[in-house]
Amino acid sequence: MNKQKIKIGMLGFGTVGGGTYRMLASNGKIIEDSTGVELEISRILVRDKSRKRDVDAPAELFTEDPDDILKNPDIDVVVEVMGGLQPATDYIAEAIRSKKHVVTANKAVIAKDGPGLTDLAVQNKVILRYEASVGGGIPILNALSTSLQANEFTEVTGIVNGTTNYILSQMTDNDMSYEDALKDAQARGFAEADPTADVEGYDAVNKLSILISTAFGVRVAPEDIPREGITNITKEDIGFATQFGYKIKLLAQARRYRSTLECHVQPAMVPMGHPLATVNNEFNAVFAKGNAVDDVMLYGKGAGAMPTASAVVGDLFEIARAYATGTTEQSIPTAVNDNTSLTFDGEGQNMYYVNLIAEDMPGVLGTIATTFGNYGIGIDTFLQRSRGRKTGRHVPLIYILHEVTRDRLNEALEEIVKFTFVKEVKSIISVACLD
Ligand SMILES: NC(=O)c1ccc[n+]([C@@H]2O[C@H](COP(=O)([O-])OP(=O)(O)OC[C@H]3O[C@@H](n4cnc5c(N)ncnc54)[C@H](OP(=O)(O)O)[C@@H]3O)[C@@H](O)[C@H]2O)c1
């Protein structure tokens, strides 16, 4: 049925909800002029109606009762921007069962239940869109699933967490320690008071899981993605990375290798000449390699009220367009396709940077090289920092190793640390394989 006004119920009125409200007020006319459909926010669910808000909206729109939206027959579309797994998942499912179209920015919900909710949307003949859940304002999901959809992808690699990218950029460009860079990020609103979800990579695994479903048609649950955060990265590692021609970034990477898919979220050394090395501070980017298009990179703001609202309102625009053309049923997403020819195979092989602290004495380098060799691990580059020091002092031995699995590397290092001349393995960081 064609409809000239769409009534929206918004779940949440924080950063993204406030931005979405402002953007519809300022740019809603663009949608109306293009589609003939007016978008109106009719109700807004919050926890506390009495709270003073940064964005002004009429008091009568606010409610603390979800049924005012979910059970309200006048509401056509639900915009879920409250965050968290529950009750957000239940509210989205209930909205879909009540035949309401849904737009969400919630990566946790989509990473965990995206395929199930998509199936539910298909069954109920409603549209479910979630562009803002990955990369904020960057239209990466839409690009992968429409304009680039005819490609077979061999790689999707993203810098998808602005907090960690800001911290690593400050450590690199302003010589800050991890602790100082984190405090700076918190003071500027780029990091939460509890930064765990960002700095330990949980946010990035959610986004990578969604990217994998979209680009490869394979479901890898966030908890199955090998994950490592940035809390162990030191200024010394950043210094060595710079010396070798790399920048350290938290990468969310998935690669197709024949019939297997490998993926991980981990800090990685990115060659300075690669476009991902130029993505700094709070910016995000997703780099993809398709068998026809070759290299593509989308870059922009991965968070913030207005960039994220841009993606939410873009999704609403698509729903308005479907109403205008009477094609809501044709605009329903197909269930996340199952690519049965591709199986998930964990982390795969990577090159690694290893910083070993060992005594500076004859025979050490040969013994370590032989041990790596015994495990089939080749040495790409080696640097010893001992100039001006007396023999017998502990010095960093820096290795860049050829491709190896992390398990195999750990086995070799377990043997190496047993040598009495080795004091410790100070750091292990992957070196990004970006073909
Ligand atoms: N912030 C970003 O830049 C960004 C970027 C991309 C995606 N996202 C995603 O967008 C979503 C929203 O993020 P945000 O930063 O806007 O969050 P936020 O600022 O914390 O706002 C959350 C809003 O939801 C309401 N809310 C939360 N739990 C509720 C409940 N149980 N019942 C009723 N209302 C509830 C809150 O009400 P009160 O105001 O009354 O507390 C608040 O208005 C999240 O899924 C997030 O991952 C955010």
The ligand as a Tripos MOL2 file, in Angstrom:
@<TRIPOS>MOLECULE
LIG
   48    52     1     0     0
SMALL
NO_CHARGES

@<TRIPOS>ATOM
      1 N1         27.6380    6.3860   19.4060 N.am      1 LIG1
      2 C1         28.0710    6.0980   18.1810 C.2       1 LIG1
      3 O1         28.8630    6.8540   17.5980 O.2       1 LIG1
      4 C2         27.5970    4.8570   17.4800 C.ar      1 LIG1
      5 C3         28.0920    4.5500   16.1870 C.ar      1 LIG1
      6 C4         27.6080    3.4180   15.5080 C.ar      1 LIG1
      7 C5         26.6680    2.6020   16.1290 C.ar      1 LIG1
      8 N2         26.2500    2.9100   17.4170 N.ar      1 LIG1
      9 C6         25.2570    2.0240   18.0280 C.3       1 LIG1
     10 O2         24.0610    2.7650   18.2070 O.3       1 LIG1
     11 C7         23.3870    2.3310   19.3840 C.3       1 LIG1
     12 C8         23.1140    3.5170   20.3000 C.3       1 LIG1
     13 O3         24.3510    4.0800   20.7110 O.3       1 LIG1
     14 P1         24.4070    5.5100   21.4640 P.3       1 LIG1
     15 O4         25.8560    5.8690   21.5130 O.co2     1 LIG1
     16 O5         23.4580    6.4460   20.8350 O.co2     1 LIG1
     17 O6         23.8940    5.0870   22.9130 O.3       1 LIG1
     18 P2         23.5470    6.0730   24.1320 P.3       1 LIG1
     19 O7         24.0600    7.4420   23.8670 O.co2     1 LIG1
     20 O8         23.9880    5.3650   25.3650 O.co2     1 LIG1
     21 O9         21.9460    6.1380   24.1100 O.3       1 LIG1
     22 C9         21.1420    5.0340   24.4490 C.3       1 LIG1
     23 C10        19.6830    5.5060   24.5270 C.3       1 LIG1
     24 O10        18.8640    4.3690   24.6860 O.3       1 LIG1
     25 C11        18.0480    4.5230   25.8440 C.3       1 LIG1
     26 N3         17.9650    3.2130   26.4870 N.ar      1 LIG1
     27 C12        18.9680    2.3510   26.7470 C.ar      1 LIG1
     28 N4         18.5010    1.2320   27.3320 N.ar      1 LIG1
     29 C13        17.1680    1.3920   27.4380 C.ar      1 LIG1
     30 C14        16.1180    0.5840   27.9480 C.ar      1 LIG1
     31 N5         16.3500   -0.6230   28.4850 N.pl3     1 LIG1
     32 N6         14.8560    1.0610   27.8870 N.ar      1 LIG1
     33 C15        14.6030    2.2670   27.3400 C.ar      1 LIG1
     34 N7         15.5380    3.0850   26.8420 N.ar      1 LIG1
     35 C16        16.8170    2.6460   26.8830 C.ar      1 LIG1
     36 C17        18.7420    5.5340   26.7260 C.3       1 LIG1
     37 O11        17.7570    6.1870   27.5380 O.3       1 LIG1
     38 P3         18.1560    7.3540   28.5980 P.3       1 LIG1
     39 O12        18.6110    8.4860   27.7260 O.co2     1 LIG1
     40 O13        16.9210    7.6710   29.3280 O.co2     1 LIG1
     41 O14        19.2660    6.7740   29.4260 O.co2     1 LIG1
     42 C18        19.3920    6.4390   25.6930 C.3       1 LIG1
     43 O15        18.4850    7.4380   25.2720 O.3       1 LIG1
     44 C19        24.2830    1.2310   19.9760 C.3       1 LIG1
     45 O16        23.8430   -0.0210   19.5230 O.3       1 LIG1
     46 C20        25.6480    1.5300   19.4060 C.3       1 LIG1
     47 O17        26.4730    0.3940   19.3230 O.3       1 LIG1
     48 C21        26.6840    4.0030   18.0820 C.ar      1 LIG1
@<TRIPOS>BOND
     1     1     2 1
     2     2     3 2
     3     2     4 1
     4     4     5 ar
     5     4    48 ar
     6     5     6 ar
     7     6     7 ar
     8     7     8 ar
     9     8     9 1
    10     8    48 ar
    11     9    10 1
    12     9    46 1
    13    10    11 1
    14    11    12 1
    15    11    44 1
    16    12    13 1
    17    13    14 1
    18    14    15 2
    19    14    16 1
    20    14    17 1
    21    17    18 1
    22    18    19 2
    23    18    20 1
    24    18    21 1
    25    21    22 1
    26    22    23 1
    27    23    24 1
    28    23    42 1
    29    24    25 1
    30    25    26 1
    31    25    36 1
    32    26    27 ar
    33    26    35 ar
    34    27    28 ar
    35    28    29 ar
    36    29    30 ar
    37    29    35 ar
    38    30    31 1
    39    30    32 ar
    40    32    33 ar
    41    33    34 ar
    42    34    35 ar
    43    36    37 1
    44    36    42 1
    45    37    38 1
    46    38    39 2
    47    38    40 1
    48    38    41 1
    49    42    43 1
    50    44    45 1
    51    44    46 1
    52    46    47 1
@<TRIPOS>SUBSTRUCTURE
     1 LIG1         1 GROUP 0 **** ****
